[in-house]
Amino acid sequence: MSSRNNLVLVLSFILWTLQISSPPMCLALSVNYYDHTCPTVDFVISNVVKKAMANDNTVPAALLRMHFHDCFIRGCDGSVLLNSTSKNQAEKDGPANISLHAFYVIDLAKKAIEAICPGVVSCADVLALAARDAVHLSGGPNWNVPKGRKDGRISKAVDTRQLPAPTANISQLQQSFSQRGLSMDDLVALSGGHTLGFAHCSSFQNRIHNFNRHPNGVDPSMEPTFAASLTSVCPAHNKVKNAGSTLDPTSTAFDNAYYKALVQGKSIFTSDRALLTNTRTKGLVAKFASSQGEFEKAFVESMIKMSSISGGGQEVRLDCRVVN
């Protein structure tokens, strides 16, 4: 075999290795992407989100979580929005996504956009903008969302196993974020999204019942009064379908209360508590607990970074629930 052929084989192997081992590359996005093709896109989507919030205060948390779950599976390509078919179970029907809701808000926003800019704005961009609005309209920071994502055509429920679980430890969280090109700093900042929303008993029962054979069954790192309040709403043999707890005391306001509760031993998930088991992440938790401004600055930077994970989409869906 010639040296030229050997070189080609070596280069091919290197490229193949990079494809399977490197974190997802960021998309080449632009905040000005729709300036000429759909200049009112931000305004239109914001109005839809605002109206939905007026009728349902769980919408902000739902949209933020939906965007996170979209980007962590196949990148930010709107695949979480696709419906299952007779031949395929989609991401939204995977075990980790069963509790996702407010898809109708994205449908309404897409419909409003299609009425003025048909076939221009991707569903992935609609979701990214709606998540930003969910934060801002809940009292959090505002930012210019880079745009230009394309919609993917693949959505598989089995892939949702890759999502970081609420029972994850710090090593598992670090690995999950690192695989997507996100740092430990991003992990702490994005965990602040837990300042919005609600958790069902099933996602934290491991901390309040039979915890590592502890005498009273409760995670000893949890503040006793807080732990008692959780066990009262989530007894060992709970039969109330939607029982659970808000993720922080001000669950409809985007603030740094999540971090304040965390340092007080009042976190909900194992994955929240895990942030205190690493020197770097523990320091950031303390920093954000003492300064909402520092939290908001870090959150915006990490959101832009996360929402730029390439999804490899190739189309602009006309209906966010089905491929073209």
RAQUIFEN-V435609 format. One record per backbone hydrogen bond with DSSP energy under -0.5 kcal/mol. NH is the residue of the N-H (numbers start at 1). CO is the residue of the C=O. E is the energy in kcal/mol with one decimal. If there is no record, write none. Layout:
# RAQUIFEN-V435609
nh->{NH;NH}
co->{CO;CO}
e->{E;E}
This chain:
# RAQUIFEN-V435609
nh->{6;7;8;9;10;11;12;13;14;15;16;17;18;19;20;21;22;24;27;29;30;33;35;38;41;44;45;46;47;48;49;50;51;52;53;54;55;55;56;59;62;63;64;65;66;67;68;69;70;71;72;73;74;75;76;77;81;82;83;85;88;90;92;93;94;97;98;98;100;105;106;107;108;109;110;111;112;113;114;115;116;116;117;120;121;126;127;128;129;130;131;132;133;134;135;136;137;138;139;140;145;146;147;151;152;157;159;160;161;162;163;168;173;174;175;176;177;178;179;180;181;182;187;188;189;190;191;192;192;193;194;195;196;197;199;201;203;204;205;207;208;208;209;211;212;213;214;217;219;222;223;227;228;229;230;231;232;233;234;238;241;243;245;247;251;253;254;255;259;260;261;262;263;264;265;266;270;271;273;274;275;276;277;282;283;284;285;286;287;288;289;290;291;295;296;297;298;299;300;301;302;303;304;305;306;307;308;309;310;314;315;317;319;322}
co->{2;3;4;5;6;7;8;9;10;11;12;13;14;15;16;17;18;179;308;27;147;30;32;34;38;40;41;42;43;44;45;46;47;48;49;50;51;52;52;56;58;59;60;61;62;63;64;65;66;67;68;70;72;71;309;75;78;79;321;88;85;88;82;90;91;94;94;95;97;102;102;103;104;105;106;107;108;109;110;111;112;113;113;117;117;122;123;124;125;126;127;128;129;130;131;132;133;135;136;135;143;144;30;315;77;89;156;157;158;159;160;165;169;170;171;172;173;174;175;177;178;177;183;184;185;186;187;188;189;190;191;192;193;251;245;243;200;201;201;204;204;205;205;217;210;210;211;214;207;219;265;223;224;225;226;227;228;229;230;235;239;240;199;197;248;250;138;253;256;256;257;258;259;260;262;261;166;166;269;270;272;273;274;278;279;280;281;282;283;284;285;286;287;291;292;293;294;295;296;297;298;299;300;301;302;303;305;306;25;151;151;315;322;319}
e->{-2.1;-2.2;-2.1;-2.3;-2.3;-2.6;-2.4;-2.3;-2.3;-2.4;-2.4;-2.5;-2.4;-2.0;-1.4;-1.6;-2.1;-0.7;-3.1;-1.5;-2.4;-1.4;-1.9;-2.5;-1.7;-2.5;-2.2;-2.3;-1.9;-1.6;-2.4;-2.4;-2.1;-2.1;-2.4;-1.5;-0.8;-0.8;-1.4;-1.5;-1.9;-2.6;-2.3;-2.3;-2.2;-2.0;-2.0;-2.7;-1.8;-2.4;-1.8;-1.1;-0.5;-0.7;-2.2;-1.9;-1.5;-1.0;-2.8;-3.0;-0.7;-0.7;-0.5;-1.8;-2.4;-2.0;-0.7;-0.7;-2.0;-1.3;-0.8;-2.0;-2.6;-2.3;-2.7;-2.4;-2.2;-2.1;-2.9;-1.4;-0.6;-1.2;-3.3;-1.4;-0.7;-1.9;-2.4;-1.9;-2.5;-2.4;-2.2;-1.6;-2.4;-2.2;-1.6;-2.6;-3.0;-0.9;-1.7;-2.4;-0.6;-0.6;-2.3;-3.6;-2.6;-3.1;-1.3;-1.7;-1.4;-2.0;-1.5;-1.9;-2.3;-2.6;-2.2;-2.2;-2.5;-2.7;-2.1;-1.2;-2.0;-2.7;-2.0;-2.0;-2.3;-3.0;-1.7;-0.7;-1.0;-1.9;-2.2;-1.8;-1.8;-1.8;-3.3;-1.9;-1.9;-1.8;-1.3;-1.9;-0.5;-0.8;-1.7;-1.5;-0.8;-0.6;-3.1;-1.8;-3.1;-2.0;-2.8;-2.8;-2.4;-1.8;-1.8;-2.4;-1.5;-1.2;-1.8;-1.5;-0.7;-1.5;-2.4;-2.3;-0.7;-1.9;-2.5;-1.1;-0.6;-1.6;-2.6;-2.0;-2.1;-0.8;-1.5;-3.0;-0.9;-2.3;-2.1;-2.0;-1.6;-2.0;-1.9;-2.9;-1.8;-1.6;-2.3;-2.0;-2.0;-2.8;-2.1;-1.3;-0.8;-1.8;-2.8;-2.1;-2.2;-3.0;-2.3;-1.8;-2.4;-2.6;-2.4;-1.8;-2.9;-2.9;-0.9;-1.8;-2.5;-1.7;-1.5;-0.6;-0.5;-1.4}
